[in-house]
Amino acid sequence: MSTVFKDRTAAMNPARILLTPHPMGRPLSAPFDVEKQRAVLKAGLELLETATEGGTVVEYGEPYRTGSFDS
Amino acid sequence: MAPNDSSNSDSDVPAKETFDEFRSSFSYGSRTDLLFKFLKSGSEQQADDFLKEFLDLAGNLIDDGDTAPIVDVIVRAQSAVYSVPGNFQYEDKPFTVLDQPVSESKIALLTTTGHFAEGDDPKPFGMDDLTQEQVVKMTSEFGKADPVLSEIPITTTPEQTRVRHGGYDIRATAADRNVSLPIDRMNEFADEDVIGGFANPTFSFVGLTSQLRLRKEIGPAWAAKAKAAGAQAAVLIPI
């Protein structure tokens, strides 16, 4: 989900959270940025294997990309 | 700002709009824009600082075409307002170890984005074919009501996918559902054996809903549905 809600979400202590530095409403990417969608989703799935305790918060490092992506 | 025509009588003179009224109008007011509704939630100074920087960067954008600073200032402003502990804070940290690799696990997808399949309108309050504009005006009603879970078959095409949610700017995900409902990416991952399988159907609901009922009564029933679909783990995407 978007890092915009970081403290609010972390306070709930869900098992694993991946935060993306994206505007609200665009948690994976800009429209049609397939490469970013795959990368973010893979990073989230990896947490299923790598997290070792509840409340694990990971911040995705790459910024939101804009531009004309192929639709 | 509303103009002030000094030739009118006092009763005809439109009241001058204060800055506080102006910034508040973006949040379910005369200038509703859900990307910028945060302007109402922070302080007047925060809104002032944001608008000054935003307009300065918009000026730069004309010449350099670089949108990254614009995105950054929006994220920073939204974070300043929203990234504070809310009403729900818990001490316990539930955690379950995945028993097998992701590549051997069937994964469910649940989002709070308000997506549904064409022909399967969740009909909030019994009303069919509500528009985005209509639900934006009904946020207080949604906040008190029970959520309705939409089951979206994973074979649903983008053209058959609808989205409607009064709490956030849906423009990006209306253009491409994978912005927040990554059905196409999950299907690809299943085909490529990145995941062991994609649980069918996928699930979505409007997260702007009665939170206590969702947590205590409705959520557990939904988790059971995902398990019944064979899910061994789930990706949850709150908007």
Interface residues (C-beta under 8 A of the other chain):
Chain A: M1 S2 T3 V4 F5 K6 D7 R8 T9 A11 M12 N13 P14 A15 P21 H22 P23 M24 G25 R26 P27 L28 S29 A30 P31 F32 V34 Q37 R38 L41 K42 G44 L45 E46 L48 E49 A51 E53 G54 G55 P63 Y64 T66 G67 S71
Chain B: L34 L35 F38 T67 A68 V71 D72 I74 V75 Q78 S79 Y82 S83 V84 P85 G86 F88 Q89 Y90 E91 D92 K93 P94 F95 T96 L98 P101 V102 S105 I107 Y168 D169 I170 R171 A172 T173 A175 D176 N178 V179 S180 P182 R185 M186 E188 F189 V194 I195 A233 V235 L236 I237 P238 I239
